[in-house]
Amino acid sequence: MALVHLPGRGDGLPARRLDLAGLLLLAGTLAVLLWALSRGLQIGWDEPVVRGGLTAGGAGLITFLLWEWFCPFPLLELRVFRSRSFVGGFVLTLSMGGGLYASTYLIPLYLQQVGHLSASTAGLMMLPAGLAMAATFPFAGRMTDRVSRAIPILCGGLLFAASCVLIALADLGTAVMLLALWILLGRIGLGLMMPPITAGALMTLEPHLVPQASGAVNFGRQLGGSFSVSLISIVLDAAAGTHAAGYALLDEAERRAALGHGFHVAFLALAGVLALSLLALLLMPRGPARDARQDGARDAR
């Protein structure tokens, strides 16, 4: 399908060199930051090695951005961030990727540790939701071409946030099928968001920037997903109080209550972050994707 449908590089377009230095800088920076977040959760945030890792990661990020700004063939084309529409789409794709990965990590863990389901049962409960998300993509794509991109993004974001709130309010008496339905609603919401976010981020850009912007959008989705798992683990750990001095002395019922509270806070935090990110819709054009080119010249200046 790629050989048939994807266009070639095109005549007259110069080949781009690989920004090897930028690639190594970015890979090293992300690895150090993710390692520091993971170690901080395990051994505490006051440890010198954790603080050093976070400091080194921050310095690496600044160095990477400076390098990309002056590099003639950057790995991440920073000029695309001059577009308000792209900035809005990038913020939304960060939160959407974060919501997808964090919930994929959090939900099975919740079903096993609080719901006491087996790993296979927890996985099976995620299966219909994944299929529903895939089935939603074509519908969301058609909506993007016919109506304002804000409509499917807003509906999808609110569906996902509502799904997280409902799971947060669940208890041991909540039926398993009801939990499966709420998980499915959240995945439908994410499926509604992905096509219009991508279209909204790219459609107002100048054509020669679209390839770099497309890569940046995909990078943003994976970046949000990578950091969301570490960050939601930190929220869960802090809310459950698993590092409290007396946690090991609690009986089983008290531990279960503490863990349940941790998941409650984590799901609410996930819902709040994604709902808050919907404010980025204010940066994106209101019309359907097929009309967005008309806004491109003004938006990219």
C-alpha positions as CSV (number, residue, x, y, z in Angstrom):
1,M,0.0,0.0,0.0
2,A,2.9,2.4,0.8
3,L,4.4,1.8,-2.7
4,V,1.0,2.5,-4.4
5,H,-0.4,5.4,-2.3
6,L,2.5,7.3,-0.8
7,P,4.1,10.0,-3.1
8,G,7.9,10.1,-3.7
9,R,10.2,12.8,-2.6
10,G,9.4,14.9,-5.6
11,D,11.5,16.6,-8.2
12,G,13.5,19.6,-7.2
13,L,13.4,18.9,-3.5
14,P,16.8,18.5,-1.9
15,A,17.6,15.5,0.1
16,R,17.8,16.1,3.9
17,R,20.8,14.9,5.8
18,L,20.2,13.0,9.0
19,D,20.8,15.2,12.1
20,L,22.9,12.6,13.9
21,A,24.0,15.0,16.6
22,G,20.4,16.1,17.3
23,L,19.3,12.4,17.4
24,L,22.0,11.5,19.9
25,L,21.3,14.5,22.0
26,L,17.5,13.8,22.1
27,A,17.9,10.1,22.8
28,G,20.4,10.7,25.6
29,T,18.3,13.5,27.1
30,L,15.1,11.5,27.2
31,A,16.8,8.4,28.5
32,V,18.3,10.4,31.4
33,L,15.1,12.2,32.3
34,L,13.0,9.0,32.2
35,W,15.7,7.1,34.2
36,A,15.7,10.0,36.8
37,L,11.9,9.9,37.1
38,S,12.0,6.1,37.6
39,R,14.8,6.2,40.2
40,G,13.2,9.1,42.1
41,L,10.1,7.0,42.5
42,Q,12.1,4.1,43.8
43,I,14.7,5.7,46.1
44,G,13.3,9.2,46.7
45,W,13.7,12.6,45.1
46,D,16.3,14.0,47.5
47,E,19.0,11.5,46.4
48,P,21.9,13.3,44.7
49,V,21.8,10.8,41.8
50,V,18.2,11.7,41.1
51,R,18.7,15.4,41.3
52,G,21.8,15.1,39.1
53,G,19.8,13.1,36.5
54,L,17.0,15.7,36.4
55,T,19.6,18.5,36.1
56,A,21.5,16.8,33.4
57,G,18.3,16.0,31.5
58,G,17.2,19.7,31.7
59,A,20.6,20.8,30.5
60,G,20.4,18.3,27.7
61,L,17.0,19.5,26.6
62,I,18.2,23.1,26.4
63,T,21.2,22.1,24.5
64,F,19.1,20.1,22.0
65,L,16.7,23.0,21.4
66,L,19.7,25.4,20.8
67,W,21.3,22.9,18.4
68,E,18.0,22.4,16.5
69,W,17.6,26.2,16.2
70,F,20.9,26.7,14.5
71,C,21.2,23.3,12.6
72,P,20.6,23.7,8.8
73,F,19.0,20.2,8.7
74,P,17.3,19.9,12.1
75,L,15.8,16.7,13.4
76,L,13.0,18.8,14.9
77,E,12.0,21.7,12.8
78,L,11.3,24.5,15.3
79,R,9.8,26.8,12.7
80,V,6.6,24.8,12.7
81,F,5.9,26.2,16.2
82,R,5.4,29.6,14.7
83,S,2.0,28.4,13.6
84,R,-0.7,28.8,16.3
85,S,-2.6,25.9,14.9
86,F,0.4,23.6,15.1
87,V,1.1,24.6,18.7
88,G,-2.5,23.9,19.6
89,G,-2.3,20.5,17.8
90,F,1.0,19.7,19.5
91,V,-0.3,20.4,23.0
92,L,-3.4,18.2,22.2
93,T,-1.3,15.4,20.8
94,L,0.9,15.4,23.9
95,S,-2.1,15.1,26.1
96,M,-3.8,12.5,23.9
97,G,-0.7,10.4,23.8
98,G,-0.3,10.8,27.5
99,G,-3.9,9.8,28.1
100,L,-3.6,6.7,25.9
101,Y,-0.4,5.4,27.4
102,A,-1.1,6.3,31.0
103,S,-4.6,4.8,30.9
104,T,-3.2,1.6,29.2
105,Y,-0.8,1.3,32.1
106,L,-3.2,2.4,34.9
107,I,-6.4,0.5,34.0
108,P,-4.9,-3.1,34.0
109,L,-3.0,-2.3,37.2
110,Y,-6.2,-1.0,38.8
111,L,-8.2,-4.1,37.7
112,Q,-5.6,-6.4,39.1
113,Q,-4.6,-4.7,42.4
114,V,-7.9,-3.2,43.4
115,G,-10.4,-5.4,41.4
116,H,-8.4,-8.6,42.1
117,L,-8.8,-9.8,38.5
118,S,-6.2,-12.0,36.8
119,A,-3.8,-10.5,34.3
120,S,-5.5,-12.3,31.4
121,T,-9.0,-11.1,32.5
122,A,-7.7,-7.5,32.8
123,G,-6.2,-7.8,29.3
124,L,-9.4,-9.2,27.9
125,M,-11.4,-6.3,29.3
126,M,-9.1,-3.9,27.3
127,L,-9.6,-5.8,24.0
128,P,-13.1,-4.5,23.1
129,A,-12.0,-0.9,23.9
130,G,-9.0,-1.2,21.6
131,L,-11.2,-2.5,18.7
132,A,-13.7,0.3,19.3
133,M,-10.9,2.8,19.2
134,A,-9.7,1.5,15.8
135,A,-13.2,1.4,14.4
136,T,-13.7,5.1,15.4
137,F,-10.8,6.4,13.3
138,P,-12.6,6.4,9.9
139,F,-15.7,8.0,11.4
140,A,-13.5,10.7,13.1
141,G,-11.7,11.3,9.8
142,R,-14.9,11.9,7.9
143,M,-16.1,14.2,10.6
144,T,-12.9,16.2,10.3
145,D,-13.5,16.8,6.6
146,R,-17.1,17.9,7.1
147,V,-17.4,19.8,10.3
148,S,-15.2,21.9,12.6
149,R,-12.3,19.9,14.0
150,A,-13.1,21.3,17.4
151,I,-16.3,19.1,17.6
152,P,-14.7,15.6,17.5
153,I,-11.8,16.8,19.6
154,L,-14.0,18.3,22.3
155,C,-16.4,15.4,22.3
156,G,-13.5,12.9,22.4
157,G,-11.7,14.7,25.2
158,L,-14.8,15.0,27.3
159,L,-15.6,11.3,26.7
160,F,-12.2,10.2,27.9
161,A,-12.3,12.6,30.9
162,A,-15.7,11.2,31.8
163,S,-14.4,7.7,31.5
164,C,-11.6,8.4,33.9
165,V,-13.9,10.0,36.4
166,L,-16.3,7.1,36.3
167,I,-13.5,4.6,36.9
168,A,-12.2,6.8,39.7
169,L,-15.6,6.7,41.4
170,A,-15.9,2.9,41.1
171,D,-15.7,0.6,44.1
172,L,-15.5,-3.1,44.8
173,G,-19.3,-3.4,44.1
174,T,-19.0,-2.0,40.6
175,A,-19.9,-4.6,38.0
176,V,-17.1,-5.8,35.8
177,M,-19.2,-5.2,32.6
178,L,-19.8,-1.6,33.7
179,L,-16.1,-1.0,34.1
180,A,-15.5,-2.5,30.6
181,L,-18.1,-0.1,29.2
182,W,-16.4,2.9,30.8
183,I,-13.0,1.8,29.5
184,L,-14.6,1.4,26.0
185,L,-16.0,5.0,26.2
186,G,-12.6,6.3,27.0
187,R,-11.1,4.6,24.0
188,I,-13.8,5.9,21.7
189,G,-13.0,9.4,22.9
190,L,-9.3,9.0,22.1
191,G,-10.3,7.6,18.6
192,L,-12.4,10.7,18.0
193,M,-9.5,12.9,18.9
194,M,-6.5,11.6,16.9
195,P,-7.5,12.3,13.2
196,P,-8.7,15.9,13.7
197,I,-5.7,16.8,16.0
198,T,-3.3,15.6,13.3
199,A,-5.3,17.4,10.5
200,G,-5.6,20.6,12.6
201,A,-1.9,20.7,13.3
202,L,-0.7,20.2,9.7
203,M,-3.3,21.7,7.4
204,T,-2.4,25.4,7.9
205,L,1.3,24.9,7.4
206,E,3.2,25.8,4.3
207,P,3.6,22.6,2.1
208,H,7.4,22.4,2.5
209,L,7.0,22.2,6.3
210,V,4.4,19.5,6.4
211,P,6.8,16.5,6.4
212,Q,8.8,17.9,9.3
213,A,5.6,18.9,11.2
214,S,4.1,15.4,10.7
215,G,7.2,13.9,12.3
216,A,6.9,16.4,15.1
217,V,3.3,15.5,15.8
218,N,4.2,11.8,15.9
219,F,7.1,12.6,18.2
220,G,4.8,14.6,20.5
221,R,2.4,11.7,20.8
222,Q,5.2,9.3,21.8
223,L,6.8,11.9,24.1
224,G,3.5,12.4,25.9
225,G,3.1,8.7,26.2
226,S,6.6,8.0,27.5
227,F,6.5,10.6,30.2
228,S,2.8,10.1,31.2
229,V,3.5,6.6,32.5
230,S,6.3,7.8,34.8
231,L,4.3,10.9,35.9
232,I,1.1,8.9,36.6
233,S,3.2,6.4,38.6
234,I,4.5,9.3,40.7
235,V,0.9,10.6,41.3
236,L,-0.3,7.1,42.2
237,D,2.6,6.5,44.6
238,A,2.2,9.8,46.3
239,A,-1.6,9.5,46.7
240,A,-1.4,6.0,48.0
241,G,1.3,6.9,50.5
242,T,3.3,3.8,49.7
243,H,6.5,5.5,51.0
244,A,4.9,6.5,54.3
245,A,6.8,5.2,57.2
246,G,3.9,3.2,58.6
247,Y,2.7,1.7,55.3
248,A,4.3,-1.7,55.9
249,L,2.5,-1.9,59.3
250,L,-1.0,-1.4,57.8
251,D,-3.2,-4.5,57.6
252,E,-4.6,-5.7,54.3
253,A,-7.8,-3.8,54.4
254,E,-6.0,-0.5,55.1
255,R,-3.4,-1.1,52.4
256,R,-6.2,-1.8,49.9
257,A,-8.0,1.4,51.0
258,A,-4.7,3.4,50.5
259,L,-4.1,1.8,47.1
260,G,-7.7,2.5,46.1
261,H,-7.3,6.1,47.1
262,G,-4.2,6.3,45.0
263,F,-5.9,5.1,41.9
264,H,-8.9,7.4,42.6
265,V,-6.5,10.4,42.6
266,A,-4.5,9.2,39.6
267,F,-7.6,8.7,37.4
268,L,-9.0,12.1,38.4
269,A,-5.6,13.7,37.6
270,L,-5.6,12.1,34.2
271,A,-9.1,13.4,33.5
272,G,-8.2,16.9,34.7
273,V,-5.0,17.1,32.6
274,L,-6.7,16.0,29.4
275,A,-9.8,18.3,30.0
276,L,-7.5,21.2,30.7
277,S,-5.5,20.6,27.4
278,L,-8.8,21.1,25.5
279,L,-8.2,24.9,26.0
280,A,-5.6,24.5,23.2
281,L,-8.5,24.3,20.8
282,L,-8.6,28.1,21.0
283,L,-5.4,28.1,19.0
284,M,-6.8,26.0,16.1
285,P,-9.0,27.1,13.1
286,R,-12.7,26.5,13.6
287,G,-13.6,25.3,10.1
288,P,-13.4,21.8,8.5
289,A,-10.0,20.5,7.4
290,R,-10.7,21.1,3.7
291,D,-11.1,24.8,4.4
292,A,-8.0,25.1,6.6
293,R,-5.6,25.9,3.7
294,Q,-7.3,29.3,3.4
295,D,-6.0,30.2,6.9
296,G,-2.5,28.9,6.3
297,A,-0.7,31.9,5.0
298,R,-1.9,34.2,7.7
299,D,-1.4,31.6,10.5
300,A,2.2,30.7,9.5
301,R,3.5,34.3,9.5
